[in-house]
Each structure stands twice: as structure tokens, then as C-alpha cells.
Amino acid sequence: MWSSSARAATSGSTAACCSPTRSSASSSATPTPTRRRRVWRSAWAPSATRRGSRASRTSSSICCFMPVRNTLENKIIQNISLRFAQFFIKPLMSEDAVLREIKAVDSEHKKNLLSDGWRMHQLEKHLASKDHPYHKFSTGSWETLETKPKERGLDIRLELLKFYENYSANLMHLVVYGKESLDCIQTLVESLFSHVKNTDQRSFKCPSQPLSAEHLQLLVKAIPIIEGDYLKVSWPVTPNNQFYKESPSRYLSHLIGHEGEGSIFHIIKELGWAMDLVAGESSDSTEYSFFSVGMRLTDAGHDHVEDIIGLVFKYLHLLKEDGIHEWIFSELASINETEFHYQDKVHPVSYVTDIVSSMRLFPPEEWLVGASLPSKYAPNIINMILDELSPERVRILCESKKFEGSTNCAEPWYNTSYAVENVTPYMIQQWIKRAPTEKLYLPKPNIFVPKDLSLKEVQDKVIFPTILRKTPLSRLWYKPDMLFFTPKVNIIIDFHCPLSSHSPEAAVSTSFFVDLLGDYLNAYAYDAQIAGLFYSIYLTSTGFQVSVSGYNDKMRVLLHAIMKQIVNFVVKPNRFSALKETSVKDYQNFNFSQPYSQASYYLSLILEEKKWPLDEKLQALSKLESDSLTNFVAHVLSKTYLECYVQGNIEPGEAESIVQEIEDTIFNTPSSAFKPMSPSQYLIKRVIMLENEIKCRYQIEGLNQKNENSSIVQYIQVHQDDALSNIKLQLFSLISSQPAFNQLRTVEQLGYITYLSLRSDRGVWALEVVIQSTVKDPSYLDSRIDEFFKTFESKIHELSDKDFKRNVKSLIDSKLEKFKNLWEESDFYWGEIQAGTLKFDRVESEVALLRELKKEEFIEFFDEYIKVDAPQRRTVSVQVFSGNHSAEFKKAIAEDDLPKTCRITDIFGFKRSRPLHRSLKGGPGRITMD
């Protein structure tokens, strides 16, 4: 089977994805659930999000991205496609490649050993029927792929070759997406893939649901790694891929996961029991599925778990008593239909991966639509799923460190401690009776559903953002939509508050203020998100930002509500206490973050001016009280300047009107604490300048010594934003990133997380190499990174003219790739405004320089800034040592410093000793306050 998209590929790109039908017996590596304070709870998400995370996917897909523009590149794509096809026709499966992959899988497994997402997922699988595939270990390790097979006399390579026999053409699907004609694509596909064998295999079907009666009516109490309490109530349900037109689980998840007034979440949030809630169906198979309601609890919520569970069942009873409502289904179906027709273009590889997964789930006429357009109102099917959410079928998972000392079991793969108790329907009926008495009710009709989807007429063809309005209070940057012709808009309001981060106390208080704003707006603005109008309020280094993006029709309604909430802000004691409690735990949980994240944090602490350490912020947070926050908010808002950006389906007059209304609301409301800021108070943040030819080292033990992983970030500071230097550094990154990965990860097997990439801190460009490893200590990793650069030096010097031109062309092609949607374009232009560079023609100017770049200039740049011992090489190596490498840590800190090295023992003393790069905000052609 093959399919071609009806839409043109971005920048003449071609993408291919081939998907064998995955056996239900093989468990996919389920991504670690992200623990976030704010979670979007409805499964009625717009299709760009929903279809990208369809829970019922079970296909394994392999994709290849191939730009096609001329005869030479046609030959290249044919060679690449030939190798891609040969993977399914005659894979090598060499012994050394198999061994390397086993080590990589084991390294990934060790990375996940202390991840609660993986631990709890495997615990749920463990508490299932032992003869069911769902019960099996999710990922793999050295023990399962090397040690145990050898003990049983198995050759894992031969077992892989046997498994390869499941790859049969009758179970496989292929999607090719490109600018060529259908005839051309079909000819290419037939020539390359016609030799894939058809052995007429049958797709494996799971024998039954993975949970038998003994695995239901359970309360599982588990001990997590991180601080925080979590509750998950789940039921086995009929997979909804069988009812993709009726979408019963989506209907139910919309109501159960709602956050407006009358919802489960709104009540437990107001009681101070929970911080978030997510509801919906999930599965890694087409034969079984689960519906879950999960939430993060406060300490008070942990004490009221039974009341919360009772409230959940009370709401389910309400849904049964109140009946299924056609208007709710129709409203949500209308929202999805609108989103589908105005969906944003995505990267071709993402698109073909999505479509190839749909091909095994849906009939051919639905391949491009999938489950995006629910259209059949079937209350009987919705009631069928609702009936499955019963006390008789429930499983409850509660995570808390408060269970320490009261567990008696351990899950074998991750050693998660847990205990199991029985929960009878009678007990749940008692919990229902004791549940909160606050009134539960269904949501009202959504006022944010867009009605006007017309496109505005643009009189002036504006290529780049322009300053449309400028006052002592604000500046407005404006750009109409000239590319996508969609009824959407992106608005960013940057509140520049110089008093927001001058101390750890100020930084914490500003962050708390921002979090409370989002908390207060949640019930009102939740409907806007359902309708495709999104907002965010987030902390910046100089204040905070408000962004609103989506359909422009009801955008002003939401934006006005946000501004009124900001102006009328008051500290609510119950929400202050709940948020403070969880915020303290979030700071403490940094100790359990991945070591490479810790290394990156220390690097930022070294580089950035006025960045406060987490321990000082935690100390400030512990002392923060509601009265002091009230006083601080009035203080921090007393000096404010607004930088505004408006782009999309909006006329210039309306953009000006919006900013004028914001100014009036913010600065002219009688009770407002906002006051204008003088130009001299404009706050800038700068980056330290490292010393030429000096390699600095910062070595520290990991915050969680039980984590077996050590990590290193080697940072090479190169230059401040400059078009010619930019393209040279980007070209080196393009040429070296894959060889670095191949050498350090594939060949040397140093760690699963290994990469070389570019980095920019406030316009200061650098290279960084990151490795996280259980097998070697950071000092050794540092030496191997240096050795890679030494070895790669000859590759750069011996680079042929042909390879140089090919890489230059590749970089040019990537730069000339068009923006795929309004948000990509907005991110680029707003990034230029935020940085103060204002190089809106950056792509065109850098491409012009690339076309003129000589190989000799590139080599000279490498010799001057990047190669080991280069005269202007400036390096910091941040090394985080795990408990496994404690002996190596003691040895490293005891060693004498070598010539041209600097040991950092006091980060802030080191920062005070170094000069700073100039700020890009200010000066000719830059952002100024006049």
C-alpha cells in the first residue's frame, strides 16, 4: 500500500515512512509521562496534538526525510531510498551492530531506572495477568537481551533474524509524501519496495484483556522517587478505535477532565486537594485499552484520597443520571471539524508517521483523517463505555513517600516498593457518601467556539515586522499573515519589570505571582483551550510574558480577561498555601533530575549574569508569605514597560486598538499597581566572557548519588551574534554532529544520551557536547570529547571541495526551508525582537554569505576557535559524578591543575572575575527605549 498527501511538501521535501504491523505481544517503549503543574486535560484536543499522540497506535514506523531538487539529488535520494528499502528486504543484523544496540538499550534502561513515569507504568503492567503480553517488561536491558538469552543457550542475533520473518508485505504499510507527481512516486516505490517479501503472515491478536478479576478492585500504594503525591483511577475499557466515528471516550474525557466550574477538578482544587487533573483513554494495543483519571495531590489531598475517589464516582453517577447530551457531542465535533480544516502544516516526517499509523487502524477512505472527525452521535455506545467505569472494574494507584515503611512488595524490574489492598464496591459507595457536597454539574455551552473564520484583507504587503505604535508605556510590533491565510493570530505581551529578578527573593516572588495568575484563570480560560484558543503566562529573565494564540474571533475576549486578572490580582490564602507546598517539592525534585540536566543547570549558572542558584531560591520560597507576596507584586509592577508583538489574521488598526486597550487596562485602571518605567531602568542580562586558550572545569557530585549516571557538558564559547561567524559555526555543527554521535555513542558506547549541538545564550554562540554515562566517569568522557576534536581536525583539513560544497548546499537548503505555520514564523521574528538583534532578514543575509564562503575561510575559522589548542578556544567542562564514580571524583578534585586550565570551585567568585559580553539590546539599530 502507498499513499501520497494532497498537500504539497514543504520546500519540495519528500518523506517516507514504512510501518510493519506490530504484534500485540510486543510492548512499545511508552514515553515517560511528564509531571507538569499545568496539564491540558481534554482528549478533545485539536487534531494537530491529538493525532500526534493517538494512544491506540501500535505500529512501529521507520522514516526517511529526503529533499529533492535536481538530477544529482535525485540520484542521492534513490541511493538513500534503496538503503531504506533494503532494511526491510535484506537487513544485515551484523553481530557488532546487535551488540552495540543491546548496550544502547541497556544504557537507556539505566537512564530510566529512577524515573517514576517508567516505574509506575511497569508496576501497572506487573499487576496484570502473567500469561498476557501486557505483563511483560516494556523496554529491555543487558540482562534480558544478553545475559538471560546466553544462559538459555540462545544466540540473540539468530533470534532477531527469526523475528524479522514477521516483516511480511501483507502486514506492512508505506507512505511517501513529496512534490513529485503520483506517477513518479509510484514508480519510485515499485522499483524500491517490490522485493519486500510477502509470506502471508497473520497479525498476532492478544488472547484477552490483560486484567482478570483478581487484578481489579485494587488499591495499589507505591513509593515514588520524587517528592509529591499522585492519584490514578483507571478501568479497562473497550478500545475506542472500534468506534472512532462515535468517539465515546473522548466525549467522556471532555467532561470528566473538564476544569471549569462544576467539574471534579474545580471542586478539589478549591478545596486545596489537587493541582492538576488529566482524564482519557490510553493503550499500546488495538485489543485492549484503559480509561484513567490522574491528578497531582497536595498533602491535604493525600489525606482525602477516599473523598476524591468518591467524588470521581459521584460525577460518573451524575453523567448516568443526567444522560448523554447531543449538544455537547455536536459542539465538540464542530470544534474538531474546524480545527481539522484549519490545521497547521507539520514537518513531512511527522506527517507520514501519523498517516502510516492510521493505515492499519482505519479504512483507506479515512487514512488522511483518522479519528480526527467524530461524526456519529451514538449515546448507546457512550453509555457502554460509561458503564465500564464502574466500582467493580476499578484499579487505583496512589503514589506517595508517606507509604514508606508500610509496603511489602517490590516490582522486579525497577524495584518499586508497593502494597496492595482490596477495594470493594461497598467501600466505594461509602466514599461516595462522604465525598464533598459541593455541586457537580456539566459545563455550559462554550462561548469561545469561533464563529467568524473570515480572512482579513491586507492593504500593505508587509514582509517583516514593523513598529506600528510606540509610546512611553509600550511598543507594538506588527506583521500580517502573508503566507498561511488562516483565521489565526499570535499575540505576545512582554511585561518588562526590572524589579522582578534583582534577588532570589524577587525571582521566586515573580514566579509565584505568574503561577497564581495561571491558577486563577484556569476555570474561565479552559473552554478557550478546548475551542482552539490558547494562552500562557510564563516567567522570563526580565519579568513575565502573556501569549495568546489561535483563532482570532474570540481572542480579544480572552485577552481582556487575562489583563483584568493581572490588574485585579489578589493573593488567595488557600491557593497560596497549595501552590507553595507543591512549588517547594518541585524545587526539591531537581535533585532527582537527570545528571545531564544538572550539568546544564550548572553551566547556565556559570555563564549567565544574575542567575540565582536553586538552593537560594528554595530558601527564599520557604520564607515567602502571602502578605509579603502582596506587597512585592505592587512593588514589581510599579516599573513596567510592554513589548508587544501581533502577527496573523488581524488588521493594523485592530492591533493598535488591542494594545491601546491593554495600556488603558494596565496603566489607567484606578486600582492598578502598574506604573511606567523610565528608559534608564531597562534591564539587560549578559553572558560572561571566557578566557582564550583556557579550559575551565567545574566538577561536582550528582545531587542524587543513587543515580548510576554521570554526565558532562563540554561548552566551547565561540562568538557573539555575527552573520559570517554564525554560518561558519553552523556549518561545522552540521558536518560534525553525526560523526560525533557515531564515534562517542555508537563506536565507543559511552552513553545513550550523547550529542553535539549549537547553543546560543543571549546571542553568544557556542558548541556543546553532552554525554550521560554509567560506564565511564566525566573526566574520562571529557578526554574522549577532546580526542574526538583532535581526530576530527584532520577530517576538516582534508575536506574535499565536493564535500564542502555539498555541506554548504545542505545548510543553505535547511535555511531556505519555508516556515510551516504561523507559530514557526512568529517564533523566529519574536526571537529577533527579544534578543535585540532585529535581523529579520537573517536567512537571506546568511544564505548570501554561505554562497560566497570559501573552504579556506571555514578551515581558518575552525583552527582559530574550535580545534583543541586553538588560540581563541574558550571552554568550560561541567562534570557531574554519580555514586558509581565517587572514587574518580575524589581523584579528580585532588589532581593538580594542568597548564592552560582553570578549576572553578566558587561559581560566583569565578563570574565576578570575568568580563561580560555586551548586550545586544541597545546601540545603533537595536531596541532602544527612546
KOLMITOR-799359 format. One record per residue (C-alpha): residue in one letter; x, y, z. Coordinates in steps of 0.1 Angstrom, whole numbers, plus 2048, in hexadecimal, padded with zeros to 3 digits. Example, Ala and Ser with C-alpha at 12.3 -4.5 7.8 and 13.67 -1.06 7.14 Angstrom:
<atoms>
a87B7D384Es8897F5847
</atoms>
This chain:
<atoms>
m800800800w80B8237FAs7FD8467FDs8068697F3s7FA888806a7E38A07F5r7F88BD802a8198C87F4a8378BF808t8498DC818s8678E8804g8648CD7EBs86A8B2805t86488D803a85E877821a859852823c84D83C83Fc84981783Fs83680685Bp8347E0862t8157D7875r8217D2898s8187B38ABs8037BA8C9a81B7A58DDs8377BE8DAs8347DA8F2s83E7FC8E5a8568128F9t83C828909p84984C90Dt84E858931p82F86C93Bt839890941r83189D964r8268C095Er8148D9973r7FD8E2957v7EF8C7941w7D58C9925r7BC8AF92Fs7A38AB912a7A88908F8w7948A68E1a7B48B78D9p7B98C68B6s7C48AB89Ea7E78B989At7EC8AF8BEr7D38938C1r7DD8808A2g8028848ABs7FD8718CBr7E18588C2a7E283F8DEs7D68228C9r7F48228B3t8078018B2s81A804892s840805892s84B81F878i86C828868c86E848854c88685883Cf88687D832m893886810p8958A87FFv8928A67D9r89C8C37C2n8B28B87A5t8C089B791l8DE8967A9e8C78967C7n8AF87E7B5k8CC8657B5i8D386C7D9i8AF8657E3q8AE8457CFn8CD8397E2i8BF843803s89D8337FBl8AF8147EFr8C0810811f89F818822a88D7FD80Eq8A97E4813f8A37E5838f8837D3833i88F7BD816k8B17B1823p8BC7C0844l8E07B984Em8DC7B5873s9017B2878e90D7A4899d9207C48A3a9017DA89Av8EB7C38AFl9037C58CDr9057EB8CAe8DF7EE8C9i8DC7D88E8k8F37EF8FAa8E080D8EFv8BF7FD8FBd8CF7F591Cs8DC81991Fe8BA826919h8AB80F932k8C481A94Dk8BA83E945n89683694Dl89C82296Dl89483F983s87984E96Ed85784B97Fg84584B95Dw85682B952r85581C975m82F82097Ah828816956q83A7F595Bl82A7F097De8087F296Dk8137D8953h8217C296El7FF7C197Fa7EF7B1961s7EA78D955k80C77C953d80376A933h7F978A921p81279E90By8097BE91Eh81A7AF93Dk83C7AE92Df8597C6932s8557E591Dt8777ED90Fg8947D5913s8B67D4925w8D77C2924e8C87A893At8AB7A0923l8BD7A4902e8DF79590At8E378492Ck8C376F92Dp8C2765908k8E675890Ce8DC74592Br8C1734916g8DA72D8FAl8CA7468E3d8DC75B8C9i8CB77D8CAr8D57858A6l8C5765899e8A676D8AEl8A478F89Dl8A677F87Bk88A768884f876786890y87D79786Fe86777D85Fn84978F86Dy8517AB854s8397A1838a82C7B881Dn8087AF825l80C7BE848m8207DD83Dh816800832l82A81B821v82484081Dv838856806y83187B806g8418937EDk83E8AD7D2e8428947B5s8248877A2l8128697AEd81E855790c84285E799i83E8557BDq82D8347B4t84982B79Cl8638327B7v85081D7D1e84B8007BAs8707FF7AFl87D8007D3f8637ED7E8s8567D37D1h86F7B97DEv8617BB802k857797808n83378E80Dt83276F823d80D77382Aq81277884Fr7F577D867s7F479987Ff7F678D8A3k7D87938B8c7D87958DEp7C57798EEs7B078F905q7B17AE91Bp7D07AF930l7BD7B3951s7AA796960a79379997Ee7B0795996h7C07B5987l7A17CB98Cq7937DB9ABl7B67E39B7l7C68009C9v7EC8009C2k8018159D9a82381C9C9i84282F9D4p84F8489BAi8728569B6i86887A9B5e85588F9CEg8308929C8d81087E9CAy7FE8719ABl7DD85F9A7k7D284B989v7AF83B986s7AC824968w79680A957p79B7F193Av7847FC91Et77A7F28FBp7948028E3n7868208D3n79781A8B2q7798048ACf7638238AFy77883E8A0k75A850891e74684E8B1s7648578C8p75484D8E9s7748508FEr77A8738F0y75887E8FAl75D87091Ds78087D921h7748A0917l75B8A0934i76F88D94Eg78F8A0946h77E8C2944e78B8DE95Ag76F8F895Ae7578FE976g7438DF981s75E8C7976i7718AE98Cf7918C1988h7828E3991i7748D69B2i7938C39BEk7A88E09B3e7938F99C7l7968E29E5g7BB8E39E2w7BE8BE9DAa7CC8BC9B7m7E28D099Fd7D88C197El7C38A596Ev7C589294Ea7AB879940g7A9864921e7AF843910s7D183490As7DF8148FBd7FC8038E9s7E57EA8D7t7C67E98C2e7B87CC8D7y7B77DC8FAs7B67FF909f7B4812929f7A1831934s7B284494Fv7AD862965g7CE86F974m7D788C98Ar7F289B99El7E889F9C3t7F28B69DEd7F98A9A01a7D58B1A0Ag7CA89E9EBh7DE8809F6d7CA880A16h7AA881A03v7B18679E8e7928549F0d77D8749EEi78C87C9CCi7858599BEg76285C9CCl75E87D9B9v76A86D998f75085199Bk73686B9A6y73D87E985l73A85D971h718858982l70E87B977l717873953k701854954e6E4866965d6E688594Fg6E987192Fi6FE876910h6F9898900e6F989C8DAw7028C18DDi7228B98EFf72C89F8D4s7228B88B8e7368D48C7l7558C08CBa7518B08A8s74E8D389Ai76E8DE8ACn7818C189Ee7738C687Bt77E8EB87Ce7A18E1888f7A58C686Eh79D8DE852y7B48F9860q7D08E286Dd7F38EE86Bk80C8DE854v8268C8866h8478B985Cp84489F841v854883856s83A88A872y81E88A858v827869848t82D858869d80A862873i7FA856853v80C835852s7FF82E875s7DC83686Am7DE81E84Dr7DB7FF863l7C080D879f7A881C860p79981483Dp7AB82581Fe79284181Ce79B84B840w7C184A83El7C686F83Bv7AB876856g7AF85A86Fa79B86188Es79C88788Al77888B880p75F87B898s73D87D886k725862893y71286B8B2a70D8498C3p70184D8E7n6FF8278EBi7248238E4i72D83F8FBn71882F916m72980E90Fi74B81D918l73C830935d72F810943e752801942l75E81C959s74F80A977p75A80299Be75C7DE991r7767E4976v78C7FF987r7B180098Ei7BF81B9A3l7E48259A5c7F083D9BFe8148499C0s8228599E0k8428589F5k82A857A12f826832A0Ce84A82BA16g84B810A2Fs829802A26t8307F0A06n8387CBA03c83E7C59DEa8577CF9C3e8537D099Ep8707BC98Fw87C7D2973y87E7F4984n87C7E89A8t85E7FF9AFs8517F99D2y82B7F59D4a80F7E59E7v7ED7D99DBe7CB7DC9ECn7A97D19E1v78F7EB9D9t76B7DE9D8p74D7EF9C8y73E7F39EBm75D8079F6i75A81E9D8q7358249E0q74082FA02w75A8469F3i73F8559DCk72985D9FAr74686EA0Ba7518819ECp7508A79EBt72D8B59E9e7368D29D1k71F8D09B3l72C8BD994y71D8C7973l7248C594Ep7368E193Bk7228FC92Bp724903905n74690F8FBi7479348F5f7699328E4v75E91C8C7p7689328A8k74C93E891d75F95787Bl77A945867s77D95F84Cl79E96B840k7A8990844e7B29A4826v7D69B0827q7DB9D1816d8019D481Ak8179B6812v82D9B5831i84B99E82Ef85A9A3851p84C9AE872t8499D4875i8449EB893l8209F6890r81DA098B0k834A178CAt82DA298EBp840A2E90Cl82CA10918s82F9F78FCr83B9EE8D9l8279DA8C0w8379C48A5y81F9B888Ak81F9A086Dp80199585Ad7FE97184Em80B97182Al81394B828f7F9934838f7D7946833t7C8936852p7B094786Bk7C9946887v7DE95F899n7FC95F8B1i7FF97B8CBi81B97E8E4i81C9998FFd83D99A911f83C9AB933h85F9B9938c8629BE95Ep8859C796Al87D9BF98Es87299C986s89498A98Ah8AD99F99Ds8AF9859B9p8A59619BFe88796E9D3a87C9839B6a88096799Dv86C94F9B2s8519689BAt84D971995s84B94C98Cf8319479A7f81C96499Av81D956977d812933983l7F5941997l7E9955979g7E7935964d7D7924981y7BC93E985l7B494095Fn7B291A95Ba78D915960y783931949a79D92C92Ey79A90792Bd77D909912a79391F8FDq7AD9048FAi7938EA8F1a7879028D5g7AA9068C7l7B49278D8f7D29228EEy7E3938907s80293691Di81194C938y83594493Fl853952951t86F96393Es89196F94At88499394Ag86098F955f84597A945q833975924v80F96F91As80895E8F9v7E79568E8s7E69428C8g7CB9318B4y7AB93C8A2n7A99628A2d7839638A5k7809628CCm7A496C8D3r79C98E8E1v78497F8FAl79E969908l7BA983907h7A499C919a79C983934i7C197B939m7CA9A093Ck7AE9A6955q7BA98996Ai7DD99896Av7D19BA975n7B99AD98Ff7D299499Dv7CE98A9C2v7DE96E9D5k7C59539DEp7D29429FEn7C591F9F5r7D591F9D3f7F59309E0s7F99139F9a7F28F89E0l8099079C6k82590E9DFe8248EA9EAt8278DB9C7s8418F69BDv8588EC9D9k8558C89CEd85D8D19AAy87D8E39B5q8868C59CAn87F8AD9ADf89B8BD999n8B28A69AEf8A288999Bs8A6898978q8BC88795Ep8E188F964y8E589F942s8C98B794Cq8DC8BF96Ca8FC8C5957s8E98DC940y8DB8EF95Ey8FE8F496Dl90B90094Bs8EF91A949l8F792596Di91B92A962l91393D942e8F695494Ae8F897495Dk8E097697Bk8D3952979w8CB94799Cp8D39249A8l8B690C9B0d8BF9089D5e8BD92E9DBk89C92F9C8l88F9129DDq8999239FDa8879439F1l86892F9E8s86791EA0Ak865941A1Al84C950A02e82A959A12s80A965A02d80D989A10s83198DA04l8269819E1t80A99A9E0n8239B69E8f83C9A99CFv8239A89B2a81A9CD9B7h8409D49B9v84A9C099Al82E9CE984s8379F298Dk8509F3972t8449E2952y8489E592Dl8359D1913e8459C28F4c8289B58DEy82899F8BFv8099998AAq80A98288Bg7F0970877n7CD97686Ai7C9999878e7C89BB86Ap7E09D6876g7C49EC884e7B89CF899a7DB9C78A5e7DF9EC8B0s7BD9EB8C1i7C79CB8D5v7E79DB8E2q7D59FB8EBe7BB9E78FEi7D79D4910e7E89F5919d7C7A04926t7C09E493Ai7E39E1948f7EDA0494Fn7CDA18952t7B6A02967p7B3A15988s7BD9F799Es7DA9ED988a7FC9EA997f80D9EE975k822A0C96Fp838A15951m85DA0E951s877A28948p88FA1F92Bs8ADA1E943q89DA01956y89C9EA938l8AB9C9945i8C49B5931k8D3993938r8F598A92Bv90C96C927i92F969935m94C96991Dl96394B921e98994E91Dn99B9448FDe9B09248FEi9A391C921k98E8FD929c97A901948r96D8E395Cy9508E1975q94E8C0986i9338B699Ee9218989ACg8FE89099El8E189C9B4n8D48789B6q8F08609BCk8D98429B7n8D784C992e8F1837980n8F6850964s91286A962s911886949i9268A0938v91F8C0924q93D8CD912y9358F1907i94A9038EDq9429288ECv9499368C9h93A9588C0q91F9718C5d9049738AAd91497B889a90796F867l928962859s93395187An91094287Di91193085Ck934922863l92A915884q90A907877l91C8F685Bf9348E6873s9178D9888l9078CB869i9278B985Fs9318AC881s9118A4894q90B882883p930877885a9318818AAf91286C8B1n92084F89Eq9428508AFl9388578D2r9178448D4t9178298B9v93C8208B8e9488278DBq9268218ECl92B83C905g90684290Cy8E38428FFi8E0868901t8FC8768EBy8FA8938D3l90D8B18C5s8F88D08BFl8F88F68BCr8EF90C8D9s8E79318DCd8E49438FDr8D89678F7g8E99678D5v90A9588E1w90F9398CAa92091A8D5l9248F48CFe91B8DC8EAv9218B68ECv90B8A4905i910880911q8FF86D92Ds90F84C936t90E83094Fv92E81F941k94783C943d94D85995Bp94B87D94Fs97188394Ey975866936l957873922d968895920s988885913r9748728F8i9638928ECd9858A38E9e9928858D6f9748868BEf97C8AB8B6k9A18A28B1t99988589Af97E89A887e9988B5881s9A78A0864k98489B856i97E8C0854h9A08C7845e99C8AB82Bl9788B5822s9758B27FCd9678CF7E8k94A8B97DEd9418B0802f9458D480Dk92D8E07F2r9148C47FAn9138CE81Fv9108F2817k8F38EB800s8E38D581Al8E58F2833i8D790A81Ad8BA8F3812s8B28F0837k8B291683Bl89C91B81De882902829k86291682Cf85091B84Dk836900851n81D913865l816935875w82692A896e848921887e849943875s83E956894d8599448A9f87494E891y86A973890w8639768B5g8849658BCe8959818A9i88299C8BCq88898C8DEa8AE9888D8g8B09AB8CBt8C19A18ABl8A49AA894k8B3997877f89298F867d8A4988846r8BC970858v8B5953841e8BA967821s8DA97882De8E995783Bv8E194481Ba8F295F806l91195C81Cl910936819r90F9387F3e93094C7F5l941938811k962928808k96E908816e98E919821e97B932836f967916846i98790384Fe99792285Cf979928873f97C905880d9A1909887e99B92A898y97E9218AFi9758FC8B1k9928E48AEv9A38DA8CEd9BE8F38D7a9AF90D8BFp9BB9308C9q99793D8CFr98891C8DCr9759238FDt96890590Fv9558FB92Es9518D7937v9358D0950q9388AE95Fv91E89D976f92A87D987s912861992g91684B9B0n925831998h942848992s9488569B5a96C8499B5e97285A993f96387A9A1k97B87A9BFk9988759A8a98D890990i98A8AB9ABa9AB8A29BAe9BF8A5999d9D58C3993d9C98DB977l9DA8D6956p9E88F3942k9CD908931t9B28FA947c99D90A962r98A8F897Ei969909988t9629039ADd94D9229B3i935929997f92D94D9A2g9509569A9f95A94A987k93E95E977r94997E989s96C97997Br961978957p95799493Fl93499392Fh92A99290Ar9189B1900s8F29B18FEl8E29AF8DCk8C69C58E9g8D19E98E4g8E79FB8CBp8E2A048A6g8C69F0896r8BE9DE8B6i8A09E08CDt8A1A018E0m889A118F8d887A338E8
</atoms>
